[in-house]
Amino acid sequence: MALSNKYKLVAGLACNKLADLLVSPKTTLPALLITLGAPAWMVGWLVPIRESGALLPQAGIGVILRKHAPRHPVWRIGMLIQVVAATTMLASALVLSGAHAGWVILGALAALSLGRSACSLTVKDMEGDVAAKGERGKLVGIASTASGVVTLLVAVPLVYFEQQLGNNIIYGLLGAAALSFLITFIVIFPIKTYVDVQKGETKRDKTRFWQFDNVVYRFVLVRGLFVHSALVAPYFMLESDYGAERLLPLYLAAQAAATMLSSFFWGAVSDKSARLTLQLAGALAILACAGLLILNDPSLWLSAMLFFVLSVAHSGVRTGRKTYSLDVKSGQDRTELVGFSNTAIGLILLGFGGFYAAIKPLLPFSVVYLMAGFLVLGIALTLILPAEKSTEAG
């Protein structure tokens, strides 16, 4: 049964990651809003809504889950919300245009993010229940690799048939994303996970939900600096002289290839040391930023190559921080670590987003320099994280 559930979880996670790639706020959704003629300011809100909406509610959900041992019902509700939200985006794109379509899509994205918030938190318990410590990074890596393969098979033809397909490319990606969310729900539905909520309850009765041991705060600090591997991504498109419609297929293919080629490697490294994964991935992200800053007006294909390197780095950051959170704590402690840290990261993302929006017009140089500097600091501060494999995470 455990082996069967492991295969189901890997297949479900692969479909879920595929859906995330297809409905990305960094590639597909900006192209969608531009095509529909939505106001430009709406495009700027896609990433904050998607990322912060998925992260901010998790501390509250973690507190609610203190009294609820079964985690699979919450995951199922969250996944169904994502199915409906992706379907709503597609329907609005087909029948609406301009600001009306933009408002519906932003609302659907907010709903999708809330659904993802519930799923992201509870799936950690499902992963921890199905796979033992030392196997969880590989599980995440296999799922990411599989999703990358499928996305690449979708993206490569789009590069060659972009002109013939036109706007149908975007609509097809949205439909495929909705279908992938549905398949995820069906595949993982049989898995049931229960957490011992009584463990550690006595010590929490007299503490507030933001009061943890210092390992949690150190993890939040380091992870908060590594969000720049995601924040810097739009600047690879913004600082290019090529239009978004030309970059979209190439960037989607680059992102998929990066996921496919690197995820298994990152998973294997994370099973040895998640800290080392963060260090290597951070260095690679800095390398991509350096290429963007040093090379003046890179060609279309070189721009895609730099985005590929950044995507490899971001895949490592995601795998490393996920594996660390899985291994450094267990049970309800893990749930609350994930919930609190994700909520904190949601606030950090909003803070950095507002900061860069405010200072960008004032700087005589690219904000990518600052982002690369924060990544350097993040790598240095990984040294304050305790080795997660030596803890009593269970």
C-alpha positions in Angstrom: 0.0 0.0 0.0 2.8 2.4 0.9 4.5 1.7 -2.4 1.3 2.2 -4.3 0.6 5.5 -2.5 4.2 6.6 -3.3 3.6 6.1 -7.1 0.2 7.9 -6.9 1.8 10.8 -5.1 4.6 11.1 -7.6 2.2 11.0 -10.5 -0.2 13.5 -8.9 2.6 15.9 -8.0 3.9 15.7 -11.5 0.5 16.7 -12.9 0.2 19.5 -10.4 3.7 20.9 -11.3 2.7 20.6 -15.0 -0.4 22.7 -14.3 1.7 25.3 -12.4 4.1 25.6 -15.3 1.3 26.0 -17.8 -0.6 28.7 -15.9 2.6 30.5 -14.8 2.2 34.2 -13.8 5.7 34.8 -15.2 4.9 33.6 -18.8 1.4 32.5 -19.8 -0.8 34.9 -17.8 1.1 38.1 -18.7 0.8 37.1 -22.4 -2.9 36.4 -21.8 -3.7 39.8 -20.3 -1.7 41.6 -23.0 -3.5 39.7 -25.7 -6.9 40.5 -24.2 -6.1 44.2 -24.0 -6.3 44.3 -20.2 -4.7 47.4 -18.5 -1.0 47.2 -18.1 -1.1 47.7 -14.3 -3.0 44.4 -14.0 0.0 42.5 -15.5 2.1 43.9 -12.7 -0.2 42.3 -10.1 0.0 38.7 -11.4 3.1 37.5 -9.6 2.2 39.2 -6.2 -1.3 37.8 -6.3 -0.1 34.3 -7.3 2.8 34.1 -4.8 1.5 36.0 -1.8 -2.0 34.6 -2.2 -0.6 31.1 -2.0 1.6 31.9 1.0 -0.1 34.4 3.3 -3.0 32.2 4.5 -0.8 29.3 5.6 -0.1 30.3 9.1 -3.8 30.6 9.8 -4.5 27.3 8.1 -1.7 25.7 10.2 -3.4 26.9 13.4 -6.8 25.6 12.3 -5.2 22.2 11.5 -3.9 21.9 15.1 -7.3 20.4 16.0 -7.8 18.3 12.8 -5.7 15.2 12.4 -6.9 14.3 8.8 -5.1 16.4 6.2 -6.5 14.9 3.0 -9.9 16.6 3.1 -8.3 20.0 3.2 -6.0 19.1 0.2 -9.0 17.9 -1.8 -10.9 21.1 -1.3 -7.9 23.2 -2.2 -7.3 21.2 -5.4 -11.0 21.5 -6.5 -10.7 25.2 -6.1 -7.8 25.3 -8.4 -9.6 23.2 -11.0 -12.5 25.7 -11.0 -10.2 28.7 -11.0 -8.2 27.6 -14.0 -11.5 26.8 -15.9 -12.8 30.2 -15.0 -9.7 31.8 -16.5 -10.2 30.0 -19.8 -13.9 30.8 -20.0 -13.3 34.5 -19.3 -10.6 34.6 -22.0 -13.0 33.1 -24.5 -15.9 35.4 -23.9 -14.5 38.6 -22.4 -11.9 41.2 -23.2 -10.2 44.3 -21.9 -10.5 45.3 -18.2 -13.6 43.0 -17.7 -11.5 39.9 -18.6 -8.6 41.2 -16.5 -10.7 41.6 -13.4 -12.1 38.0 -13.8 -8.7 36.6 -14.4 -7.2 38.3 -11.4 -10.1 37.2 -9.2 -9.7 33.6 -10.5 -5.9 33.8 -9.9 -6.6 34.9 -6.3 -8.9 31.9 -5.8 -6.4 29.6 -7.4 -3.7 30.9 -5.0 -5.9 30.3 -2.0 -6.6 26.7 -3.2 -2.9 26.2 -3.7 -2.2 27.6 -0.2 -4.3 24.8 1.4 -2.7 22.1 -0.9 0.8 23.3 -0.4 0.5 23.1 3.3 -1.2 19.7 3.6 0.7 17.9 0.8 3.8 18.2 3.0 2.2 16.0 5.5 1.2 13.6 2.7 4.8 13.5 1.4 6.1 13.0 4.9 3.7 10.1 5.5 4.3 8.3 2.2 8.1 8.8 1.9 10.8 8.4 4.5 13.5 10.9 5.3 16.2 10.6 2.7 13.7 9.8 0.0 11.5 12.9 0.0 13.8 15.1 -2.1 14.1 12.4 -4.7 10.3 12.1 -4.8 9.9 15.8 -5.4 12.7 15.7 -8.0 11.1 12.8 -10.0 7.7 14.6 -10.1 9.3 17.8 -11.2 11.3 16.0 -13.9 8.2 14.3 -15.2 6.3 17.6 -15.4 9.2 19.2 -17.2 9.3 16.5 -19.8 5.6 16.9 -20.6 5.8 20.7 -20.6 8.8 20.6 -23.0 6.9 18.3 -25.3 4.2 21.0 -25.4 6.5 24.0 -25.6 8.8 22.9 -28.4 6.2 22.7 -31.1 4.9 26.1 -30.0 8.2 27.6 -30.8 7.9 26.4 -34.4 4.2 27.0 -34.9 3.8 30.3 -33.1 2.6 32.3 -36.1 0.1 29.6 -37.3 -1.5 29.1 -33.8 -1.7 32.7 -32.7 -3.8 33.2 -29.5 -4.9 29.6 -29.5 -1.5 28.8 -27.9 -2.6 30.7 -24.7 -6.1 29.2 -24.6 -4.6 25.7 -25.1 -2.2 26.2 -22.3 -5.0 27.3 -19.9 -7.2 24.3 -20.9 -4.3 21.9 -20.4 -3.6 23.5 -17.0 -7.2 23.0 -15.9 -7.1 19.4 -17.1 -3.8 18.7 -15.2 -5.3 20.1 -12.0 -8.3 17.7 -12.4 -6.0 14.7 -13.0 -4.0 15.6 -9.9 -7.2 15.6 -7.9 -8.2 12.2 -9.3 -4.8 10.5 -8.8 -4.1 11.7 -5.3 -7.7 11.4 -4.0 -7.3 7.8 -2.6 -4.4 8.9 -0.4 -5.4 9.6 3.2 -3.1 11.2 5.8 -3.5 11.7 9.5 -1.2 13.7 11.8 -0.8 13.3 15.5 -2.0 16.7 16.6 -1.6 15.8 20.3 2.2 15.7 20.0 3.6 18.9 21.4 0.1 20.3 22.2 1.0 21.0 25.8 3.9 23.3 25.0 1.8 25.2 22.5 -1.1 25.9 24.8 0.8 28.8 26.3 2.4 30.1 23.2 1.1 32.2 20.2 1.2 30.9 16.7 4.3 32.9 15.8 6.4 31.6 18.7 8.7 28.9 17.6 12.3 27.8 18.2 15.1 29.7 16.5 15.5 27.2 13.8 12.2 28.4 12.3 13.3 32.0 12.3 16.7 31.2 10.8 15.0 29.2 8.0 12.6 32.1 7.3 15.5 34.6 7.1 17.5 32.5 4.7 14.4 31.5 2.6 13.4 35.2 2.5 16.6 36.1 0.8 16.4 33.3 -1.7 13.0 34.6 -3.0 15.1 36.7 -5.4 15.6 33.6 -7.6 11.9 34.2 -8.4 11.7 37.9 -8.2 14.4 38.5 -10.7 12.7 36.4 -13.4 10.5 39.1 -14.9 13.5 41.3 -15.5 14.9 38.8 -18.0 11.9 39.6 -20.2 11.6 43.3 -19.2 15.2 44.0 -20.1 15.0 42.3 -23.5 14.4 44.2 -26.7 12.2 41.3 -27.9 8.4 41.3 -27.4 6.7 39.1 -24.9 4.9 37.2 -27.6 8.2 36.1 -29.1 9.8 35.3 -25.8 6.9 33.3 -24.3 7.4 30.0 -26.2 11.1 30.1 -25.7 10.9 31.0 -22.1 8.3 28.3 -21.5 10.5 25.7 -23.2 13.5 26.9 -21.2 11.6 26.7 -18.0 10.4 23.2 -18.8 13.8 22.0 -19.9 15.3 23.3 -16.7 12.8 21.5 -14.6 13.2 18.3 -16.6 17.0 18.2 -16.6 17.7 19.5 -13.1 15.0 18.4 -10.7 16.2 14.8 -10.2 19.7 16.1 -9.6 18.5 18.7 -7.1 16.3 16.0 -5.3 19.3 13.7 -5.0 21.5 16.5 -3.6 18.8 17.6 -1.2 18.5 14.0 0.2 22.2 14.4 1.2 22.0 18.1 2.3 19.3 20.6 1.5 21.6 23.4 2.7 24.1 22.4 0.0 21.3 22.5 -2.6 20.5 26.1 -1.6 24.1 27.1 -1.8 24.7 25.6 -5.3 21.4 26.9 -6.6 22.0 30.4 -5.3 25.4 30.4 -7.0 23.8 29.4 -10.3 21.2 32.2 -10.0 24.0 34.7 -9.4 25.7 33.4 -12.5 22.5 34.0 -14.6 22.1 37.5 -13.2 25.7 38.2 -14.1 25.1 37.1 -17.6 22.1 39.4 -17.9 24.1 42.4 -16.5 27.3 41.9 -18.4 26.0 40.9 -21.9 24.6 44.0 -23.7 21.4 43.3 -25.6 21.7 39.4 -25.8 20.1 37.7 -28.8 16.8 36.0 -28.6 18.3 32.5 -28.1 20.9 33.8 -25.6 18.1 35.5 -23.6 16.3 32.1 -23.5 19.6 30.4 -22.4 20.1 32.8 -19.5 16.4 32.3 -18.5 17.2 28.5 -18.6 20.1 28.9 -16.2 17.9 31.0 -13.9 15.2 28.4 -14.0 17.6 25.6 -13.1 18.7 27.7 -10.1 15.1 28.4 -9.1 14.3 24.7 -9.3 17.2 24.0 -6.9 16.0 26.7 -4.5 12.5 25.2 -4.4 13.7 21.7 -4.0 16.2 22.6 -1.3 13.8 24.7 0.8 11.0 22.1 0.5 13.3 19.2 1.5 14.7 21.2 4.4 11.2 21.9 5.7 10.2 18.3 5.4 13.3 16.9 7.2 14.0 19.5 9.9 10.6 19.0 11.6 7.9 16.3 11.8 4.2 16.0 12.3 2.3 19.1 13.4 5.6 20.8 14.0 6.3 20.4 10.3 2.9 21.7 9.4 3.3 24.8 11.5 6.8 25.4 10.2 5.6 25.3 6.6 2.5 27.4 7.4 4.4 30.1 9.4 7.3 30.3 7.0 5.1 30.5 3.9 3.0 33.3 5.5 6.2 35.2 6.4 7.6 34.7 2.9 4.3 36.1 1.4 4.9 39.3 3.4 8.5 39.4 2.4 7.6 39.0 -1.2 5.2 41.9 -1.0 7.8 44.0 0.9 10.5 43.3 -1.7 8.1 43.9 -4.6 7.1 47.3 -3.2 10.7 48.2 -2.5 11.9 47.4 -6.0 8.9 49.2 -7.6 9.6 52.3 -5.5 13.4 52.5 -6.1 13.6 51.2 -9.7 12.9 54.7 -11.3 15.4 56.3 -9.0 18.4 54.0 -9.6 21.0 54.8 -12.2 21.6 51.0 -12.6 19.5 47.8 -12.8 17.8 46.5 -9.7 19.2 43.1 -10.7 22.5 44.2 -9.0 20.6 44.5 -5.7 18.8 41.2 -6.2 22.1 39.4 -6.9 23.6 41.0 -3.8 20.8 39.6 -1.7 21.3 36.1 -3.2 25.0 36.3 -2.1 23.9 37.2 1.4 21.4 34.3 1.3 24.2 31.8 0.4 26.3 33.1 3.3 23.5 32.8 5.8 22.8 29.1 4.9 25.7 28.5 7.3 23.4 29.4 10.3 20.9 26.7 9.4 21.4 23.4 11.4 22.0 20.3 9.4 18.4 19.0 8.8 19.4 15.3 8.4 20.8 15.2 12.0 17.7 16.5 13.7 15.0 14.4 15.3 12.5 15.1 12.5 11.3 11.5 12.2 
